[in-house]
Amino acid sequence: MDHISALMNKAADLAQEVREGRTVIRLSGNLSIACLHDLPNRLDAIEGPVDTIDLSGVDHMDTIGAWVLHRTIKRLDCKITGDKCDAERLITTVGSVDEPVNIRPDHEPPWQRVVGQIGEAVVNSGTTLLGLLGFFGGTLVATWNVIRHPGRFRINAVVQRFEVVGVSALGIIGLMSFLIGIVIAQQGSVQLRQFGMEMLTINLVGRLTFRELGVLMTAIMVAGRSGSAFAAQLGTMKLTEEVDAMRTIGVSPMEALVLPRTLAVVVMMPLLSFYASIVAIIGGGFLCAVSLDIPPITFVQRLREVVPIHDLWVGLIKAPVFGVIIALAGCFQGMQVKANAEEVGLRTTAAVVQAIFLVIVLDAFFAVFFTWVGWN
């Protein structure tokens, strides 16, 4: 093993000699990319005429070394001898490629590389957004077709998604919301204690939970659980050609796969958001009772006084919109899987990131809109 390692790490070298009035280049060592070092430059510096390149001392050669030799042979118009590692076949194969191999790639300036990456990201984002809008249009068409032909509606698939998206998520969403309620109450009380206004902790917990954090944290959790699951499931079905088989037998994948998932998330998001808000309120009330000595009955009475009903409606209005975004992002990315299993993981990650990003962007627009209409 040590002998093989030493052999593979032997640097490439060359020597020039004259045999019978003819110039011969003798190459030795390992002609692989890791061991070429300055050999390409030394070969480029050789001027003709050269009769032969002797490869009898070459122990190993990869495609980069083969390309270096091909370029040199073509420039000097010479031939090779002493081939003992099937170099001639490799050189011929490399020489048949139209694209040249860049042995010493030019290093572009860092700022140019950063600008290029930013531009590429912008183009990809725009392309993805257009694809998502087109996918949304396809979902609307599928919805209209199901409305026109109610027999196509797959109630069993929708009910199954209700369980996966909603019932199975109650535990983790409840725990997360309870802890968030405790954190908000604890951090708020610490800051308000400086002004002797600990009672305003109830205002903070109530309004922030019903209006923003309840629905937002639920959307993030659903995107992580269900959006990723949708992308992985549909991506796997694409790889195994189940989606193509459905089209072949006349079943619309949009109606059979996308629509039930989207409907399940849209229906369950308001329920989960309300549930998360209530549990977060309970968490905040628990900390107020333990840390601030505010009895639960006082907490509830104060909550009813300071939290307007439109705060609840704000959360319930945003929830189904977020649900549409999460379902569409997951299904869209899943349906884009083509080449291999690795793309399933990449598309799943993209679905979660895309859904969370769009949810936060839409939440900012909703905040401005509801402030504009006076629900603040």
C-alpha positions in Angstrom: 0.0 0.0 0.0 2.9 2.4 0.9 4.5 1.5 -2.5 1.3 2.4 -4.4 1.0 5.7 -2.5 4.6 6.6 -3.2 4.1 5.7 -6.9 1.0 7.9 -7.1 2.7 10.8 -5.5 5.8 10.8 -7.7 6.1 14.2 -9.4 6.1 14.3 -13.2 9.3 15.3 -14.9 10.8 15.5 -18.3 14.3 15.3 -20.0 15.4 16.2 -23.5 18.1 14.3 -25.3 19.2 13.8 -28.8 19.3 10.3 -30.3 20.8 9.8 -33.7 20.3 13.4 -34.6 16.7 13.4 -33.5 15.3 15.2 -30.4 13.5 13.0 -27.9 11.5 14.1 -24.9 11.5 11.6 -22.1 8.6 11.9 -19.6 8.6 10.2 -16.2 6.7 10.0 -13.0 2.9 10.4 -12.4 1.1 12.5 -15.1 -2.0 13.2 -13.0 -3.3 16.6 -12.1 -1.9 16.4 -8.5 1.6 15.7 -9.8 2.0 17.8 -13.0 3.3 20.9 -11.2 5.1 23.0 -13.8 5.3 20.3 -16.5 2.7 22.0 -18.8 4.8 25.2 -18.7 8.0 23.3 -19.4 6.4 21.5 -22.4 5.1 24.8 -23.7 8.6 26.2 -23.6 10.0 23.5 -25.9 10.5 24.5 -29.5 10.6 22.0 -32.3 11.5 20.1 -34.1 10.8 17.1 -31.8 10.7 13.6 -33.2 9.4 11.5 -30.3 7.9 11.7 -26.8 9.1 8.7 -24.8 6.5 7.5 -22.2 8.4 4.4 -20.9 9.1 6.2 -17.6 5.5 7.2 -17.0 3.8 5.3 -14.1 0.3 6.7 -14.3 -1.7 9.1 -16.3 -5.2 10.7 -15.9 -7.2 12.7 -18.4 -5.5 16.0 -17.5 -2.1 14.5 -18.2 -3.5 13.0 -21.5 -4.7 16.4 -22.6 -1.3 18.0 -21.9 0.3 15.4 -24.0 -2.3 15.7 -26.8 -1.7 19.4 -26.9 2.0 19.0 -27.0 1.9 16.3 -29.7 -0.4 18.4 -31.8 1.9 21.5 -31.5 5.2 19.7 -32.1 3.8 17.2 -34.7 5.6 14.3 -33.1 4.8 10.7 -32.0 4.9 8.7 -28.8 6.8 5.6 -27.9 7.1 3.4 -24.8 3.4 3.4 -24.0 2.9 1.0 -21.0 -0.2 2.5 -19.4 -2.6 2.6 -22.3 -1.7 6.3 -22.8 -2.3 6.4 -26.6 -5.9 5.3 -26.2 -6.5 7.9 -23.5 -4.8 10.7 -25.5 -6.9 9.8 -28.6 -10.1 9.9 -26.5 -9.3 13.2 -24.9 -8.3 14.7 -28.2 -11.7 13.9 -29.7 -13.4 16.2 -27.2 -14.5 19.5 -28.7 -14.1 21.5 -25.5 -10.5 22.2 -24.4 -9.4 21.4 -20.9 -8.3 24.5 -19.0 -5.2 23.4 -17.2 -4.6 26.7 -15.5 -8.0 28.4 -15.1 -8.0 32.1 -14.9 -8.8 33.4 -11.5 -11.5 36.1 -11.9 -11.5 39.0 -9.3 -13.5 38.3 -6.2 -15.9 41.2 -6.8 -16.7 39.9 -10.3 -17.4 36.4 -8.9 -19.7 37.8 -6.2 -21.6 40.0 -8.7 -21.9 37.0 -11.0 -23.3 34.8 -8.1 -25.7 37.5 -7.2 -26.9 37.9 -10.8 -27.3 34.1 -11.1 -29.3 34.0 -7.9 -31.6 36.8 -9.1 -32.2 35.0 -12.4 -32.9 31.7 -10.6 -35.3 33.4 -8.2 -37.2 35.1 -11.0 -37.4 31.8 -13.0 -38.7 30.0 -9.9 -41.2 32.7 -9.1 -42.6 32.5 -12.7 -42.7 28.7 -12.4 -44.6 28.9 -9.1 -47.1 31.4 -10.6 -47.7 29.0 -13.5 -48.1 26.1 -11.0 -50.6 28.1 -9.1 -52.5 28.7 -12.3 -52.5 24.9 -13.0 -53.8 24.3 -9.5 -56.7 26.8 -10.1 -57.5 25.0 -13.4 -57.5 21.6 -11.6 -59.8 23.1 -8.9 -62.2 24.4 -11.5 -62.3 21.0 -13.2 -63.1 19.3 -9.9 -65.9 21.7 -9.2 -67.3 21.0 -12.6 -67.0 17.3 -12.1 -67.5 16.5 -8.4 -66.9 12.8 -9.0 -63.2 13.5 -9.4 -62.9 14.9 -5.9 -60.8 12.5 -3.8 -62.2 12.8 -0.3 -60.2 9.9 1.1 -56.9 11.6 0.0 -58.0 14.9 1.6 -59.0 13.3 4.8 -55.6 11.4 5.0 -53.8 14.7 4.5 -55.9 16.3 7.3 -54.4 13.7 9.6 -50.9 14.1 8.4 -50.9 17.9 8.3 -53.1 18.6 11.2 -53.6 15.9 13.8 -50.0 14.6 13.7 -48.7 18.1 14.1 -50.7 19.0 17.3 -48.1 17.7 19.7 -45.0 19.5 18.3 -46.9 22.7 17.5 -48.5 22.7 21.0 -45.1 22.3 22.7 -43.5 25.0 20.5 -46.3 27.4 21.1 -46.3 26.8 24.9 -42.6 27.5 25.1 -42.9 30.6 22.8 -45.6 32.0 25.1 -43.3 31.5 28.1 -40.4 33.2 26.4 -42.4 36.2 25.3 -43.9 36.7 28.8 -40.5 36.2 30.4 -38.6 38.6 28.2 -41.4 41.1 28.1 -41.7 41.2 31.9 -38.0 41.7 32.3 -38.0 44.8 30.1 -41.3 46.2 31.5 -40.2 45.7 35.1 -37.8 48.6 34.6 -40.8 51.0 34.2 -43.0 49.2 36.8 -45.4 48.1 34.0 -45.4 44.3 34.5 -49.1 44.2 33.8 -48.5 45.2 30.2 -46.9 41.7 29.7 -50.5 40.5 29.2 -51.0 43.0 26.4 -47.7 41.9 24.8 -48.5 38.2 25.0 -52.1 38.5 23.9 -51.7 40.8 20.9 -48.4 39.5 19.6 -49.6 35.9 19.8 -53.0 36.3 18.1 -51.8 38.7 15.5 -48.4 37.5 14.5 -46.5 34.7 16.2 -49.3 32.2 16.4 -49.9 32.0 12.7 -46.2 32.7 11.7 -44.7 30.0 13.8 -47.4 27.5 12.8 -46.6 28.3 9.1 -42.9 27.7 9.6 -43.6 24.4 11.4 -46.0 23.2 8.8 -43.5 24.2 6.0 -40.8 22.2 7.8 -43.1 19.2 8.3 -45.6 19.1 5.5 -44.0 21.2 2.8 -40.8 19.1 2.9 -42.9 15.9 3.0 -44.8 17.0 -0.1 -41.7 17.7 -2.1 -40.0 14.4 -1.1 -43.1 12.3 -1.9 -43.8 13.9 -5.3 -40.1 13.9 -6.1 -39.9 10.2 -5.4 -43.0 9.6 -7.5 -41.4 11.5 -10.4 -38.2 9.4 -10.2 -40.2 6.1 -10.1 -42.3 7.4 -13.1 -45.5 7.1 -11.1 -46.6 10.6 -12.2 -46.0 9.7 -15.9 -48.0 6.5 -15.4 -50.9 8.5 -14.0 -50.9 10.7 -17.0 -50.8 7.6 -19.3 -53.9 6.2 -17.8 -55.7 9.5 -17.9 -55.4 10.7 -14.3 -54.4 14.3 -13.7 -51.5 14.5 -11.2 -52.7 18.0 -10.3 -56.1 16.7 -9.3 -54.9 13.5 -7.7 -51.7 14.7 -6.0 -51.5 18.4 -5.7 -55.1 19.4 -5.0 -55.7 17.2 -2.0 -52.5 18.4 -0.4 -53.2 22.0 -1.0 -56.8 21.8 0.2 -55.7 20.0 3.4 -53.1 22.6 4.3 -55.5 25.5 3.5 -58.2 24.0 5.8 -55.9 23.0 8.6 -53.7 26.2 8.8 -56.4 28.4 10.4 -57.3 25.6 12.9 -53.6 25.0 13.8 -52.9 28.7 14.1 -55.8 29.2 16.5 -54.7 26.2 18.5 -51.1 27.5 18.6 -52.3 31.0 19.7 -54.4 29.5 22.5 -51.5 27.3 23.7 -49.1 30.2 23.6 -51.6 32.3 25.7 -51.7 29.4 28.2 -47.8 29.4 28.3 -47.8 33.2 28.9 -50.4 32.9 31.5 -48.5 30.2 33.2 -45.3 32.3 33.5 -47.4 35.3 34.6 -48.9 33.2 37.4 -45.5 31.8 38.5 -43.2 34.8 38.0 -45.4 37.9 38.2 -48.1 36.6 40.7 -50.9 37.4 38.3 -53.8 35.0 38.9 -55.2 33.2 35.9 -58.6 34.8 36.3 -57.0 38.3 36.3 -54.9 37.3 33.3 -58.0 36.2 31.3 -60.0 39.3 32.3 -57.2 41.6 31.3 -56.7 39.6 28.0 -60.4 40.2 27.1 -60.0 43.9 27.7 -56.8 44.6 25.7 -57.0 42.2 22.8 -59.5 43.4 20.1 -61.4 40.8 18.1 -59.8 41.9 14.9 -56.4 40.6 16.1 -57.9 37.2 16.0 -59.3 37.8 12.5 -55.9 39.1 11.3 -54.4 35.7 12.2 -57.2 33.7 10.7 -57.2 35.6 7.5 -53.4 35.2 7.0 -53.4 31.4 7.8 -55.1 30.0 4.6 -52.9 32.3 2.4 -49.8 30.9 4.1 -51.2 27.4 3.7 -51.5 28.0 -0.1 -47.9 29.2 -0.3 -46.6 26.2 1.7 -48.5 23.6 -0.3 -47.7 25.1 -3.7 -44.0 25.5 -2.9 -43.7 21.8 -1.7 -45.7 20.4 -4.6 -44.0 22.6 -7.2 -40.5 21.6 -6.1 -41.4 18.0 -5.9 -42.8 18.0 -9.4 -39.5 19.6 -10.7 -37.4 16.5 -9.8 -35.9 14.9 -12.9 -32.5 13.4 -12.8 -31.6 11.4 -9.7 -32.2 10.8 -6.0 -29.9 13.6 -5.0 -32.2 16.1 -6.6 -35.0 15.0 -4.3 -33.0 16.2 -1.3 -32.1 19.5 -3.0 -35.7 20.1 -4.1 -37.0 19.3 -0.6 -34.6 21.9 0.9 -35.6 24.4 -1.7 -39.3 23.9 -0.9 -38.8 24.6 2.8 -36.6 27.6 2.2 -38.9 29.0 -0.5 -42.1 28.5 1.6 -40.6 30.2 4.7 -39.2 33.1 2.7 -42.5 33.7 0.9 -44.5 33.4 4.2 -42.4 36.0 5.9 -42.6 38.4 2.8 -46.3 38.0 2.7 -46.6 38.6 6.5 -44.8 41.9 6.0 -47.3 42.9 3.3 -50.2 41.9 5.5 -48.8 43.9 8.4 -48.7 47.0 6.2 -52.1 46.3 4.7 -53.9 45.8 8.1 -52.3 48.9 9.5 -53.5 50.8 6.4 -57.1 49.6 6.9 -57.0 50.6 10.6 -56.6 47.1 12.2 -53.7 48.0 14.3 
